[in-house]
């Protein structure tokens, strides 16, 4: 079998470099070890290729004719080799042009190339401080999994538009890919998606307790109870350390808030402290796991609980639903005191607090009711968190929601 000759330099020092899918089938790709040019042997002999495509291909090959591989003992060749990053980007651009000239709809990159791009993107997120938002990395991985050519912005826009996502999710995907284009120095015109305004789902407290009771893992049950009592963001609760728990004063300190939140201290119940104390202390963190792992386990547990209890409403309860419920309860308990809700939720911007405030109509059995006959008794009830309702027959009636009885 005769060796394949490089069309650029005429060298026979070539090796096979994978295949590329075109409308005419798989095409064998080659790499010249002398001039670093990638080419297809069948492209130059295809009879149905137009003269325009052949000319375009020759121009693409000539643009790389100056590239040489570094060989041991040849120091002059080393000075002519561009950086690895620029060489890879140039080769990818030429391959994309060849695919378009051949009439292919999309570029089929190998799995190793996609993993390399995603790893480079993950490093950029961590370096620039975006790494706390794991949604960016997850969305880029999801777009690549659903066939998006990450190096072709127009194709990514098409894939995003075809997804059956909410506009808010599409807008987040656009933001994630916008950061990706900066890492690869791509130019694109991002589409505009305006997130629709929706009210959060507010469950009953009994439904939250059902999910916590359905947990087979003590760590998962403690994590959900922490979300319920601290109103913390899921990422904040996952970062809690053992030194952040004050067993003496029943206080949990959130010292590592997420973006847009403030550090704060929350009073918690003895029940939560007992659940935390029962966990193994194998790490500095109380919950030594990643967000993706714990969310996967939670979805499985939620599906099982909804089926067992015959309550489909449980499927609408996400990690952030605990926070939505807490903000709503605080708003009702404080008669719409936005500043108090902002303080407990840790928001820096009060506009973010307003969407959490949704009044809930409590049933009569969801209140603790007390009566006072003197001013001293009334003061005691007010200090305990009761609110004055009305005075009848010489008795002053007070009440407070059961959730805040502690």
TORMI-342948 format. One line per 4 residues: number of its first residue (from 0); their letters; for each residue x, y, z of N, C-alpha, C. Coordinates in steps of 0.001 Angstrom, whole numbers. Each point is the difference from the previous one (the first is absolute). Layout:
N
NUM	A	X,Y,Z,X,Y,Z,X,Y,Z  ... $
END
This chain:
406
0	XXXX	858,-1215,0,-858,1215,0,880,1246,0  -212,882,-963,811,1201,-125,-376,1000,1073  1012,763,446,-239,1003,1040,-784,1177,-566  -787,649,874,-774,1173,-403,917,1209,3 $
4	XXXX	-55,794,-1052,871,1161,-151,-713,1264,436  707,838,727,-582,1270,446,-171,928,-1193  -1176,592,-205,-211,894,-1149,701,1341,149  510,308,1207,629,1290,213,1508,-41,-229 $
8	XXXX	667,-981,642,1457,-53,-105,497,-1224,-754  -876,-936,-356,397,-1185,-731,641,-1070,847  21,145,1303,625,-974,877,-890,-1225,155  648,-1173,173,-731,-1235,241,-54,-345,1482 $
12	XXXX	508,896,850,-41,-211,1450,-1378,442,537  -1005,-804,-286,-1374,302,405,-544,-1144,826  -965,353,850,-697,-1032,762,-1494,301,23  -751,-1047,287,-1452,144,38,-414,777,1252 $
16	XXXX	-951,908,-190,-413,883,1104,-1522,34,105  -616,-1181,77,-1442,-72,183,-769,158,-1296  -1313,-18,124,-894,156,-1144,-932,1172,234  -581,465,-1087,-966,1107,67,-1244,-395,-779 $
20	XXXX	-1168,256,607,-1261,-354,-627,-447,1120,-941  -239,-321,-1260,-509,945,-993,-1272,-560,-608  -589,739,-908,-1235,-465,-639,254,-1190,-918  1251,-219,-366,348,-1137,-854,552,-1181,799 $
24	XXXX	-70,58,1345,495,-1082,825,1245,398,765  624,-981,664,1205,244,781,1196,247,-907  815,993,355,1192,347,-765,1210,-148,921  1030,-706,-472,1206,-193,793,814,1283,40 $
28	XXXX	415,389,1203,811,1197,179,1447,-409,273  950,844,-465,1420,-257,185,669,1239,576  1123,-217,675,807,1081,552,1437,-172,-485  526,1041,-596,1383,-23,-481,928,359,1162 $
32	XXXX	932,-878,302,925,254,1102,1148,922,-408  16,371,-1251,1058,891,-476,-429,1457,41  -1230,280,-438,-482,1392,-46,-1246,227,840  -481,-1037,729,-1126,147,933,-1315,331,-693 $
36	XXXX	-167,-386,-1241,-1226,247,-750,-909,-1213,105  -1259,232,299,-998,-1059,-9,-746,41,-1318  -239,-1145,-593,-654,-42,-1301,-746,-1308,-145  -875,-22,-1015,-758,-1203,-347,493,-503,-1338 $
40	XXXX	391,-1274,-55,545,-534,-1250,-1063,-79,-1078  -1240,-264,378,-1065,-150,-990,-491,1331,-536  306,1075,728,-523,1298,-429,588,423,-1341  1275,-283,-243,660,490,-1198,-390,-786,-1234 $
44	XXXX	-615,-1181,191,-358,-833,-1155,-1499,-137,-169  -796,675,798,-1444,-115,-117,-468,679,-1280  -726,-746,-802,-382,518,-1314,-1139,996,88  -847,-155,996,-1170,881,80,272,1283,775 $
48	XXXX	1262,233,335,332,1245,725,146,1134,-996  -580,1110,329,49,1142,-906,1387,639,4  292,736,-1054,1293,670,-107,166,1055,1083  -1104,586,382,57,1023,1054,414,-609,1343 $
52	XXXX	-543,-1194,324,372,-658,1248,1448,-420,-8  500,-496,-1147,1398,-395,-83,923,1201,204  -345,1136,-597,807,1197,164,-7,452,1456  -1179,-59,649,-101,387,1398,846,-914,879 $
56	XXXX	-1,-1286,-325,783,-955,779,1493,261,-147  454,294,-1227,1416,261,-209,447,1247,747  -867,1027,47,345,1206,746,118,-298,1494  -880,-867,523,64,-365,1413,1276,-752,312 $
60	XXXX	417,-890,-930,1228,-747,229,1222,901,-76  2,951,-940,1138,898,-141,177,890,1216  -1133,289,706,99,868,1174,764,-662,1131  119,-1333,-62,713,-725,1038,1334,-557,-486 $
64	XXXX	424,341,-1192,1207,-590,-559,1260,399,767  -62,1100,749,1174,451,735,183,-708,1331  -995,-827,403,95,-685,1282,963,-1180,-102  859,-151,960,914,-1141,55,-5,-581,1383 $
68	XXXX	165,-1300,74,49,-663,1299,1400,86,579  71,147,1300,1298,27,671,582,-1410,35  1170,-147,-480,696,-1278,31,1294,158,784  354,-1031,707,1182,56,845,1237,235,-855 $
72	XXXX	780,978,400,1219,331,-724,-186,1086,-1032  -1239,421,-255,-250,1025,-1002,-503,1246,718  896,841,461,-380,1196,743,-553,1083,-894  355,-9,-1265,-525,1013,-904,-1478,-225,-244 $
76	XXXX	-421,-1265,-61,-1420,-274,-218,-832,434,1198  603,-61,1203,-747,368,1199,-457,1449,-33  822,863,-557,-343,1420,-37,-1152,284,-945  -250,-943,-958,-1076,234,-954,-1320,-628,439 $
80	XXXX	-13,-746,1117,-1219,-626,456,-760,974,900  -1249,309,-300,-766,893,871,-362,-715,1289  -605,745,931,-401,-584,1268,-1036,-1088,-230  -75,-961,973,-916,-1132,-168,-1445,460,-85 $
84	XXXX	-334,990,825,-1384,477,-12,-388,598,-1338  887,836,-585,-301,609,-1287,-59,-1053,-1106  883,-994,69,0,-1034,-1029,-1293,-796,23  -470,-354,1215,-1239,-752,112,-1181,819,-508 $
88	XXXX	-34,1291,372,-1095,846,-467,20,134,-1518  1184,134,-584,89,127,-1457,-455,-1271,-689  420,-1154,525,-401,-1265,-598,-1504,-205,102  -581,393,1145,-1441,-145,166,-746,890,-979 $
92	XXXX	501,1245,-210,-644,902,-947,54,-561,-1409  1159,-548,-398,131,-552,-1346,-920,-1195,-179  -89,-854,1025,-879,-1156,-107,-1453,436,-117  -370,1044,750,-1366,514,-105,-283,516,-1399 $
96	XXXX	972,717,-595,-172,505,-1361,-114,-1145,-997  792,-1074,191,-66,-1126,-912,-1353,-693,84  -523,-113,1232,-1309,-641,151,-1093,809,-688  57,1315,163,-1004,841,-647,131,-66,-1514 $
100	XXXX	1252,-52,-514,203,-96,-1440,-532,-1321,-543  73,-1064,815,-491,-1305,-431,-1504,-118,125  -650,993,594,-1455,-10,115,-502,-595,1286  879,-290,972,-442,-561,1274,-729,1064,796 $
104	XXXX	-1047,-423,713,-796,959,765,690,420,1283  678,-923,685,689,317,1237,1359,-666,25  880,483,858,1327,-580,151,-43,-1044,1099  491,-1208,-300,16,-1079,969,1371,-38,667 $
108	XXXX	89,571,1185,1244,-36,743,60,-1294,804  1213,-519,166,132,-1220,768,-240,291,1475  -240,-1063,753,-357,141,1415,1123,631,802  1246,-321,-349,1132,565,736,77,1513,-169 $
112	XXXX	-296,496,-1211,16,1454,-235,-1058,699,837  -1207,-584,58,-1090,609,771,352,21,1489  552,-1101,499,388,-42,1407,1087,1026,305  916,182,-940,1045,994,202,-547,1410,62 $
116	XXXX	-960,315,-874,-605,1336,9,-767,250,1302  -730,-1022,463,-768,149,1234,926,122,1208  1107,-757,-13,958,115,1105,645,1386,26  303,529,-1172,558,1354,-76,-1019,1024,492 $
120	XXXX	-1275,-229,-317,-1062,900,444,-155,-57,1521  53,-1216,572,-117,-145,1453,1148,718,713  1192,-94,-545,1147,688,596,-187,1513,-69  -538,482,-1109,-236,1450,-145,-1041,474,1018 $
124	XXXX	-1056,-793,214,-1016,378,988,599,112,1394  831,-967,341,618,23,1329,969,1167,142  744,278,-1069,985,1081,55,-660,1361,100  -1106,182,-695,-667,1299,-33,-1069,155,1078 $
128	XXXX	-179,-1007,849,-956,137,1085,-1414,-401,-337  -198,-644,-1165,-1339,-440,-383,-310,-1393,522  972,-684,575,-151,-1427,258,-1109,-315,985  -403,967,836,-1081,-256,944,-1315,-248,-727 $
132	XXXX	-129,561,-1209,-1219,-225,-764,191,-1254,-842  -341,-1145,583,186,-1258,-713,-938,-131,-1183  -1032,832,-83,-945,-89,-1109,688,321,-1331  987,885,-1,701,338,-1235,653,-1239,-599 $
136	XXXX	766,-698,809,711,-1182,-481,-982,-1099,-389  -1065,-172,768,-995,-1033,-312,-696,282,-1319  -307,1270,-262,-689,348,-1247,901,-193,-1212  1278,324,119,921,-204,-1108,131,-1490,-301 $
140	XXXX	91,-802,1036,57,-1455,-204,-1275,-514,-651  -1143,541,416,-1274,-433,-561,-120,396,-1465  462,1199,-349,-39,418,-1395,880,-887,-869  1183,-339,497,888,-895,-756,-620,-1385,-144 $
144	XXXX	-680,-472,1040,-634,-1311,-49,-1145,-24,-999  -668,1119,-180,-1135,63,-920,402,420,-1411  1289,-102,-306,446,150,-1377,441,1385,-407  146,924,919,416,1353,-355,1501,31,-294 $
148	XXXX	393,647,-1095,1406,207,-318,473,1216,783  721,-229,1060,377,1082,906,879,1043,-657  669,-346,-1104,852,960,-695,-735,722,-1124  -1294,-245,-131,-820,669,-1012,-1135,726,715 $
152	XXXX	128,1297,287,-1028,726,760,-1382,-55,-628  -74,66,-1326,-1310,-21,-646,-698,-1336,235  762,-1079,-29,-606,-1309,243,-451,-127,1451  759,576,939,-389,-30,1406,-1292,793,201 $
156	XXXX	-129,1127,-662,-1236,785,96,-1201,-803,-490  195,-765,-1080,-1083,-820,-527,-397,-1093,974  991,-637,610,-287,-1071,956,-725,544,1223  423,1153,507,-671,602,1163,-1457,333,-329 $
160	XXXX	-218,537,-1199,-1360,385,-393,-925,-1205,-115  532,-1162,-343,-832,-1191,-192,-307,-727,1312  677,372,1078,-215,-705,1260,-1341,385,616  -628,-984,620,-1278,229,678,260,485,1421 $
164	XXXX	650,1156,90,357,586,1285,-808,1267,239  -64,399,1268,-572,1305,309,945,1091,-490  -537,1182,-208,830,1092,-498,1115,357,990  -279,-168,1274,1032,283,992,1169,-977,-133 $
168	XXXX	-300,-1269,-304,1061,-986,-191,785,299,-1277  -697,391,-1058,686,354,-1240,892,1229,205  -493,967,777,818,1184,270,1246,-379,783  -116,-948,934,1165,-454,755,972,-751,-901 $
172	XXXX	-536,-782,-960,863,-711,-939,766,984,-891  -643,1094,-388,671,1027,-799,1137,636,795  -250,271,1280,1059,575,850,1163,-973,158  -322,-1292,149,1052,-1002,148,844,-95,-1271 $
176	XXXX	-651,4,-1159,759,-104,-1247,740,1295,-312  -503,1120,482,702,1260,-211,1370,-27,679  52,-605,1187,1293,-164,674,885,-969,-789  -618,-1029,-589,768,-966,-789,627,665,-1223 $
180	XXXX	-734,894,-657,551,672,-1180,1213,858,349  18,522,1215,1150,805,407,1233,-861,207  -202,-1221,496,1150,-889,186,596,-444,-1327  -856,-154,-1027,466,-445,-1311,183,1160,-982 $
184	XXXX	-241,1236,465,144,1196,-826,-861,-81,-1264  -1258,-400,211,-966,-72,-1091,-860,1260,-2  -459,379,-1163,-861,1177,-151,-1415,-488,-290  -958,493,776,-1383,-387,-252,-943,1086,470 $
188	XXXX	-1212,-56,-490,-1041,949,397,-1001,-761,851  43,144,1318,-865,-821,866,-1471,339,-173  -858,-1020,-34,-1452,267,-71,-512,526,1334  -1157,616,-38,-581,593,1203,-1238,-786,401 $
192	XXXX	20,-492,1219,-1143,-688,592,-379,721,1280  -1249,446,72,-485,708,1187,-703,-996,915  552,-253,1191,-638,-973,900,-1405,441,380  -922,-954,-23,-1372,311,367,-138,42,1520 $
196	XXXX	-864,876,472,-228,142,1435,-1006,-1052,461  395,-848,924,-873,-1038,553,116,6,1520  -1110,-340,652,4,-101,1452,568,-1353,413  818,-38,1030,572,-1282,431,-1057,-902,614 $
200	XXXX	226,-1289,-100,-898,-978,613,259,-34,1505  -1049,195,787,120,9,1450,-755,-1206,560  708,-985,509,-668,-1178,556,-446,246,1432  -697,-956,560,-349,31,1402,1168,-552,815 $
204	XXXX	60,411,1257,1097,-466,840,-49,-1511,180  -1204,-568,52,-119,-1448,152,619,-734,-1180  -45,578,-1186,595,-640,-1171,1528,26,67  553,1077,535,1448,36,211,424,-1052,1019 $
208	XXXX	-805,-144,1057,310,-997,1020,-125,-1413,-559  -924,-208,-928,-137,-1320,-620,1256,-377,-785  555,972,-714,1224,-278,-751,1165,-306,934  101,755,1089,1093,-229,946,-140,-1374,646 $
212	XXXX	-1244,-374,343,-222,-1306,622,237,-1149,-973  -141,261,-1300,170,-1052,-1009,1464,-289,-314  923,806,527,1423,-192,-287,520,-1250,705  695,-829,-748,646,-1172,579,1415,323,486 $
216	XXXX	512,1119,-436,1339,432,389,-100,1072,1085  758,-182,1078,4,1013,1064,588,1311,-491  970,-94,-907,614,1227,-523,-988,791,-852  -775,-698,-842,-995,681,-823,-1084,620,868 $
220	XXXX	-455,-724,1019,-1036,537,890,509,1241,733  1259,-36,458,561,1162,691,162,1174,-953  350,-282,-1262,166,1078,-984,-1338,689,-277  -1065,-781,-167,-1314,587,-261,-504,768,1220 $
224	XXXX	255,-526,1202,-415,720,1211,775,1308,135  1251,3,-434,790,1237,13,-575,1026,-956  -395,-444,-1197,-628,912,-954,-1297,573,562  -738,-813,724,-1293,440,521,155,1041,1099 $
228	XXXX	979,-172,882,97,880,1159,882,1217,-229  934,-77,-934,898,1133,-226,-399,837,-1208  -920,-496,-832,-396,693,-1237,1210,274,-894  1036,-819,111,1241,241,-738,-128,-453,-1440 $
232	XXXX	822,589,-850,120,-486,-1367,609,-1401,41  -386,-910,-915,563,-1360,25,1518,-22,-28  609,919,-749,1455,54,-36,602,454,1316  -686,905,691,483,460,1307,-60,-1113,1039 $
236	XXXX	-1116,-746,-6,-130,-1100,963,1031,-1090,-266  357,-193,-1265,969,-1044,-337,1411,383,439  257,1295,183,1332,470,400,171,105,1515  -1042,-303,746,91,140,1453,1085,-912,565 $
240	XXXX	739,535,987,1032,-767,678,-398,-220,1458  684,-922,630,-327,-302,1389,260,1193,909  963,832,-358,294,1170,837,-1078,1070,-123  -912,-152,-983,-1088,972,-169,-1195,-300,886 $
244	XXXX	40,-1109,717,-1134,-408,849,339,300,1456  -840,795,627,156,336,1420,-1077,-743,782  379,-1148,599,-973,-822,727,-467,682,1281  837,845,566,-349,631,1267,-1117,1026,-162 $
248	XXXX	78,793,-1077,-977,1071,-210,-1029,-326,-1075  3,-1241,-499,-954,-414,-1049,59,927,-1211  1218,229,-483,196,931,-1117,856,-667,-1073  -393,197,-1242,804,-410,-1156,419,1259,-738 $
252	XXXX	1292,130,-279,538,1171,-684,297,-351,-1453  -529,806,-909,268,-174,-1428,1107,975,-365  1230,-497,1,1168,843,-255,441,-2,-1457  -506,-935,-779,391,-72,-1412,-1242,84,-878 $
256	XXXX	-566,1197,-89,-1229,154,-793,283,-51,-1487  -1044,-244,-775,119,9,-1447,-48,1439,-491  189,173,-1290,25,1335,-584,-1338,710,222  61,1238,467,-1207,789,239,-581,-154,1392 $
260	XXXX	634,-809,858,-491,-198,1361,1022,508,1013  -472,237,1229,848,471,1083,233,-1117,1022  1111,44,712,162,-919,1137,-1033,329,1077  -426,-1036,731,-1042,213,993,-7,-1156,993 $
264	XXXX	-740,208,1105,-173,-1018,1026,-1483,-287,157  -328,-1309,131,-1386,-428,83,-166,-857,1244  -1045,270,783,-342,-849,1129,-706,-1257,-503  410,-1138,515,-576,-1274,-441,-493,-768,1222 $
268	XXXX	-717,-1088,-257,-611,-787,1071,960,-1061,514  -328,-538,1156,785,-1098,564,-100,-1251,-866  -1113,-145,-700,-177,-1155,-882,1060,-18,-1091  227,1157,-645,1012,69,-1053,1396,-237,560 $
272	XXXX	304,572,1160,1314,-194,597,241,-1468,343  -1049,-695,443,143,-1421,296,236,-802,-1280  -665,384,-1084,194,-699,-1279,1419,220,-521  529,1202,170,1367,277,-445,1022,-735,874 $
276	XXXX	-256,-56,1293,942,-659,905,102,-1498,-267  -1049,-582,-587,2,-1438,-283,768,-349,-1269  417,1001,-779,719,-266,-1245,1474,-274,284  638,-827,-818,1444,-250,185,820,1226,-366 $
280	XXXX	1000,288,784,859,1164,-231,1286,-453,-699  -137,-323,-1274,1134,-470,-795,646,1099,-830  -551,1208,58,513,1101,-798,-282,1305,723  637,1075,-459,-281,1317,572,-1412,448,-349 $
284	XXXX	-503,-443,-1147,-1352,351,-412,-1004,-969,604  -1179,529,303,-1056,-846,558,-546,-936,-1065  -114,509,-1220,-518,-798,-1112,1078,-95,-1080  953,-913,147,1126,-89,-947,-386,-704,-1297 $
288	XXXX	-738,667,-838,-402,-545,-1291,-206,1151,-964  -190,-320,-1257,-223,1034,-1009,-1493,253,-171  -314,1140,-609,-1410,361,-197,-682,-957,-968  708,-420,-1043,-596,-897,-990,-340,-1350,635 $
292	XXXX	860,-504,872,-263,-1297,623,-1193,53,954  -36,1024,839,-1079,57,983,-1339,329,-660  20,764,-1097,-1248,291,-710,-533,-1244,-701  903,-841,-524,-429,-1250,-633,-653,-927,1018 $
296	XXXX	610,-144,1173,-578,-833,1044,-1334,554,481  -94,1323,53,-1250,615,454,-1129,-257,-985  265,94,-1299,-1055,-233,-991,-511,-1435,75  905,-942,217,-438,-1392,129,-854,-193,1248 $
300	XXXX	428,594,1114,-767,-119,1230,-1359,668,-128  -48,1155,-648,-1261,725,-179,-976,-793,-860  515,-637,-1045,-850,-821,-858,-588,-1171,790  819,-605,836,-468,-1133,794,-1035,450,1028 $
304	XXXX	235,1154,641,-933,492,1015,-1334,392,-613  30,629,-1166,-1245,408,-656,-840,-1214,-394  674,-1064,-429,-719,-1217,-374,-544,-717,1222  770,-50,1075,-438,-702,1210,-1146,722,691 $
308	XXXX	106,1334,95,-1011,797,702,-1149,434,-893  80,-331,-1299,-1045,376,-960,-254,1523,32  1106,758,4,-93,1461,40,884,575,-1104  -553,280,-1191,820,520,-1102,551,1403,250 $
312	XXXX	-539,705,992,518,1333,312,1442,-47,484  413,-1138,534,1367,-121,487,1014,122,-1140  -405,-339,-1221,914,73,-1138,364,1440,-350  -776,960,475,274,1415,-269,909,638,1047 $
316	XXXX	399,-766,1004,825,548,1072,1469,-230,-341  692,1064,-321,1437,-52,-263,748,514,1225  1322,11,-68,786,508,1120,-368,1447,315  -142,827,-1041,-301,1418,225,-1422,225,475 $
320	XXXX	-863,-1012,-138,-1368,144,495,-18,172,1511  946,-627,691,97,189,1449,263,1476,321  812,637,-813,312,1425,197,-1210,859,-331  -717,-337,-1076,-1209,750,-355,-1036,-100,1114 $
324	XXXX	-169,-1211,518,-958,-187,1090,415,811,1235  1290,-10,329,461,737,1166,-209,1497,-136  312,550,-1182,-215,1429,-207,-1466,375,106  -879,-867,-512,-1438,262,83,-497,-53,1442 $
328	XXXX	497,-969,763,-420,-115,1398,472,1189,817  1231,438,-227,509,1161,736,-802,1248,-360  -348,137,-1282,-787,1160,-426,-1366,14,677  -618,-1186,112,-1306,-58,653,129,245,1503 $
332	XXXX	1017,-581,611,179,118,1438,319,1432,411  714,738,-843,382,1378,317,-926,1016,-665  -1143,-467,-518,-980,881,-636,620,776,-1169  769,-697,-822,560,614,-1201,1195,896,248 $
336	XXXX	750,-242,1065,1198,790,285,1115,-435,-962  155,770,-1072,941,-379,-1044,1432,15,504  316,945,870,1371,92,515,362,-1228,835  -964,-511,773,262,-1203,780,206,-1201,-907 $
340	XXXX	-817,-105,-1054,162,-1097,-953,1349,103,-692  391,1213,-374,1293,203,-654,1149,-412,923  -121,302,1285,1062,-332,941,144,-1509,170  -1134,-706,150,50,-1442,223,429,-757,-1254 $
344	XXXX	-388,493,-1165,391,-667,-1241,1396,411,-460  520,1116,532,1361,415,-321,153,706,-1321  -1062,593,-528,89,680,-1289,718,1342,135  857,303,-964,603,1328,-73,-947,987,-675 $
348	XXXX	-724,-454,-1002,-927,845,-744,-1421,-323,445  -719,1013,447,-1355,-228,506,-957,-429,-1100  347,288,-1270,-857,-438,-1103,-59,-1520,-76  1081,-662,401,-14,-1460,2,-882,-557,1107 $
352	XXXX	-265,808,1011,-825,-453,1114,-1477,7,-360  -410,912,-863,-1419,178,-281,-627,-1236,-636  767,-736,-811,-598,-1148,-694,-225,-1173,948  589,45,1201,-198,-1080,951,-1218,221,886 $
356	XXXX	-549,1185,-61,-1105,341,893,-1315,-350,-670  -650,-1010,499,-1303,-420,-499,-826,-422,1199  -1091,697,231,-786,-235,1205,-645,-1373,-34  17,-666,1145,-597,-1322,143,-1163,112,967 $
360	XXXX	-1119,-637,-338,-1173,16,876,87,-1195,947  232,286,1266,138,-1061,981,-1382,-473,460  -40,-1271,335,-1214,-541,595,8,290,1497  -1183,-156,620,-102,324,1425,884,-889,851 $
364	XXXX	169,-1285,-411,792,-908,822,1489,171,-220  419,955,-828,1413,244,-233,521,1136,864  -815,464,967,394,1064,901,-19,-485,1443  908,548,789,-86,-120,1455,-708,1249,525 $
368	XXXX	-1018,-204,774,-825,1104,502,139,75,1517  217,1219,531,102,246,1435,-823,1232,363  -354,56,1266,-784,1132,504,723,629,1179  -149,1305,153,630,740,1092,-1040,887,668 $
372	XXXX	123,92,1311,-939,833,757,655,1220,606  1306,104,-108,711,1138,568,1086,457,-970  564,1157,293,1035,556,-853,1267,-854,66  314,-521,1184,1202,-813,139,-98,-1289,-817 $
376	XXXX	-1186,-625,24,-192,-1204,-798,99,313,-1489  -529,1152,-398,68,402,-1402,1448,222,-434  808,616,888,1407,218,-326,738,-1334,-177  -327,-938,865,647,-1322,-84,-321,-682,-1316 $
380	XXXX	-1271,90,-428,-403,-625,-1260,639,698,-1194  120,1297,70,624,731,-1108,1475,-361,-132  692,-178,1154,1399,-388,-39,171,-1405,-578  -1018,-832,184,53,-1377,-503,-351,-86,-1473 $
384	XXXX	-311,1131,-628,-280,-15,-1431,-1470,13,-364  -895,137,988,-1430,53,-295,-387,1392,-491  -1029,47,-822,-533,1254,-518,-1399,241,571  -240,1247,348,-1308,358,542,-1052,-43,-1112 $
388	XXXX	-1163,-608,328,-1063,-134,-1002,-1195,890,354  -622,-278,1139,-1195,729,373,-221,-161,1511  -843,840,579,-361,-94,1422,-1488,-284,112  -338,-1065,726,-1403,-392,181,-239,-400,1452 $
392	XXXX	-1062,542,548,-417,-343,1364,1140,174,1002  806,1015,-178,1073,282,928,1259,-820,-215  42,-824,-1043,1179,-805,-308,654,525,-1283  1302,129,48,765,356,-1193,502,-1284,-665 $
396	XXXX	-391,-190,-1263,327,-1227,-717,1233,217,-879  890,-974,61,1240,35,-786,130,-1314,-780  746,56,-1100,262,-1221,-759,1336,116,-748  546,-1159,-379,1204,-57,-800,3,-1300,-796 $
400	XXXX	595,-35,-1187,55,-1239,-784,793,-1070,750  -413,-1253,-141,662,-1101,708,1440,-197,-471  289,318,-1232,1364,-194,-523,1023,749,840  -393,1147,538,916,842,748,-221,-103,1495 $
404	XX	-619,-1080,450,-273,-133,1425,1275,-95,806  1063,-554,-622,1251,-140,745,650,1342,260 $
END
